[in-house]
Amino acid sequence: MMRRLFIGMVIACMLFAAAACSNGSAAQPDRGELYSLTLDAMMPEDEGLNSGMTYIAIDMRNFEGLDEGDKQQILDFFADKYKLEAMDATYEQLIEKGLLNKETQVLDGVLLRVEKTEMKANSFAIEGSKYRAGDGAIGMKVVATHKQGEWKVSRAEGTWIS
């Protein structure tokens, strides 16, 4: 009798743990995927900024809830999709690496930045920019929503242009 009760309790605990894990995965979206999705929505905007780019730099200082694996996931996504070097770097680091043309003051690639992030139950929004030069940059707000089990960009709009 005690053995059956013990086995029943073990099974109940296993079922509870499995349910908690499945609910947790919906509540804890893959942040690397979300940042990749929303940042990538900036790339087709003002395509002139992409002309001749040799790299994509992503300033990840303001990213929330990422570990090193998530950051690498984002860099791998951009490197694979655009067949260019993707790096985590700030504007200042790009200058230090010699990746700014000193004559034209134009980056050899594009720099994606995030200034603000907002996570809700079924939406993820970023406000940021795509930068190539002082007179070649755009600000964007991108929103991804979770519907029918997947995240998709629902809105990508410019907020400023220089």
TINUNU-755018 format. One record per residue: y, x, z of N, C-alpha, C in turn; residue in one letter. Coordinates in steps of 0.2 Angstrom, whole numbers, plus 5000, padded with zeros to 4 digits. Atoms other than C-alpha are relative to their C-alpha. Example, Ala and Ser with C-alpha at 12.3 -4.5 7.8 and 13.67 -1.06 7.14 Angstrom:
<atoms>
499450045000497850625039500650045000A 499449964999499550685036500549965003S 
</atoms>
This chain:
<atoms>
499450045000500050005000500650045000M 499549954999501250145005500150044993M 500049965007500750244989500449954995R 499750045005501250094978500749995001R 499350014998502850064987500450074998L 499749935001503250254985500150004992F 500050005008502750244966500649964997I 499550055002503850094964500750025001G 499349974999505350174972500150064995M 499949945005505150334961500149974993V 499950035007505050224945500749975000I 499450034999506550124951500650054999A 499549955000507550284954500150034993C 500049975007507050354937500449954995M 499650055005507650194928500750005002L 499350004998509250194938500350064997F 499749945003509550374933500150004993A 500050005007509150344915500649954998A 499550055001510350194915500750035001A 499449974998511750294923500150054995A 499849955005511550434910500249974994C 499850035007511650314895500749975001S 499450035000513150234902500550065001N 499649945000513950404906500250034993G 499949975007513750464888500649964997S 499550045003514850314882500650015003A 499349994996516150344896500250074999A 499849935001516150534892499950024993Q 500149985007516450554874500150074999P 500049925002516250724865500750024998D 499349985001517950794867500150054994R 500049955006517650934854500049964994G 500050045006517250794841500649965000E 499450045000518750694846500650044998L 499549955002519950844844499950024993Y 500149985007519150894828500249944995S 499950065004519250714821500849994999L 499250015000521150694826500450054997T 499649945003521750864821499950004993L 500250005008520850854804500449944997D 499650055003521850694801500750024998A 499349975002523450804800499950044994M 500049955006522750914786500249974994M 499850035006523050794772500749984999P 499250025000524850754777500450074998E 499549945003526150864768499550064998D 500449955003524850954758500350074998E 499649945002526151074752499950065006G 500149954995525951164769499450035000L 500749975001524151194765499950054995N 500049965006524551284749499950085002S 500249934999523751464749499950025007G 500149984993523351464767499450045001M 500649964999522151594773499649995006T 500350024994521751524790500249945003Y 499850054996521851384802500050025007I 499949984993522551424819500149935004A 500050064996522351294833500250025007I 499849984993523351314849499749955005D 500350044995522251244862500250005007M 499849994993523251274877500149935003R 499950074997523651084880499449954999N 500550045001521951024876499749985007F 500350024994521150924890499349995000E 500750024999519350914896499550044996G 500449965004518651054885499750065004L 500349944998517451194889500050054994D 500149955005517151354879499649974994E 500550035005515751264869500449954996G 499650055004516951124864500550034996D 499549965004518251244858499750034994K 500449975005516951334848499849954995Q 500150065004516451164841500549994995Q 499450015004518151134835500250054995I 499949955005518351304827499550004994L 500650005005516651294818500149944995D 499950065004517151114812500550024994F 499549985005518751184803499850064996F 500249955004517951344797499549984995A 500550035005516451244789500449964995D 499750055004517551114782500550034994K 499549985005518951214774499850074998Y 500349935003517951384771500650055001K 499549954998519351484780499850025007L 500149984993519451574796500449955005E 499750044995519851464811500050035006A 499949964994520551534827500449965005M 499650024994521251484844500550055001D 499449964999522951554844500749965000A 499350035000524751524848500450034995T 499549975005526251554837500150075001Y 499849934998526651714847499450044998E 500649965001524851774845499950014992Q 500049995007524951744826500450064998L 499549955002526451854825499850075002I 500349934997525651994836499550024995E 500649985004524151994824500350014993K 499749995006525352014809499949954995G 500250055004524951844802500649964998L 499450035003526751794798500350054995L 499749965005527551854782500750025003N 499449984997529051954789500649994995K 499550015005530051934772500249925000E 499950075001529851744771500049965006T 500150044994529551694789499549945000Q 500550055001528051594783499350025003V 500749984998526351594791499650004994L 500450005006524951644780499549945001D 500550054999523951494787500449945003G 499750054997524351334796499850005008V 500150004993524551314815500049925002L 500150074997523951144823500150015007L 499950004993524651104840500049935003R 500050074997524450964852500550015006V 499650004994525850924864499849955005E 500250054995525150764872499449974998K 500750035001523450684874500049945004T 500150074996523050504879499349984999E 500750025000521250454883500049935003M 500150074997520850264886499349994999K 500750025001519250174886499750004993A 500350005006519050154868500550034995N 499649975004520450254861500250075002S 499849934998521050434860500650024995F 499449995004522750484854500350075002A 499649934999523650654851500649994997I 499349995003525450694847500050084999E 499949935001525650864839500350014994G 499749975006526150964824499650044996S 500249955004525651054809500550044997K 499549955001526651214807499950054995Y 500149945005526851334792500750055001R 499349965000528751384794500549965004A 499550044996530351334803500249944995G 499850065005530751224787499449974997D 500650025003528951184784499549985006G 500450024994528151084798500149925000A 500050074999527750904802499749985007I 500350034994527450804818499649944999G 500550055002526050684819499849965007M 500350034994525350554831499449974996K 500750035003523450514827499749975006V 500450044995522450384836499349994997V 500750015002520550374835499849945005A 500350064996519650214841499250005000T 500750015000517850184846499849934999H 500250065002517050044837499350004997K 500750005002515250004834499650065000Q 500349944998514650164842500250064997G 499749945002515750284833500750005000E 499349995000517450364833500350014993W 499649995007518650344818500750005001K 499250005000520450384815500249934998V 499750075002521350214815500750004998S 499350005002523050274813500250085000R 499749935000523950444808500749994997A 499450015002525750434806500550065002E 499649944999527150564804500549975006G 499550014995528450574819500650034998T 499449965002529650704812499750054994W 500149955006529750824797500650055000I 499449955001530750994795499950034993S 
</atoms>
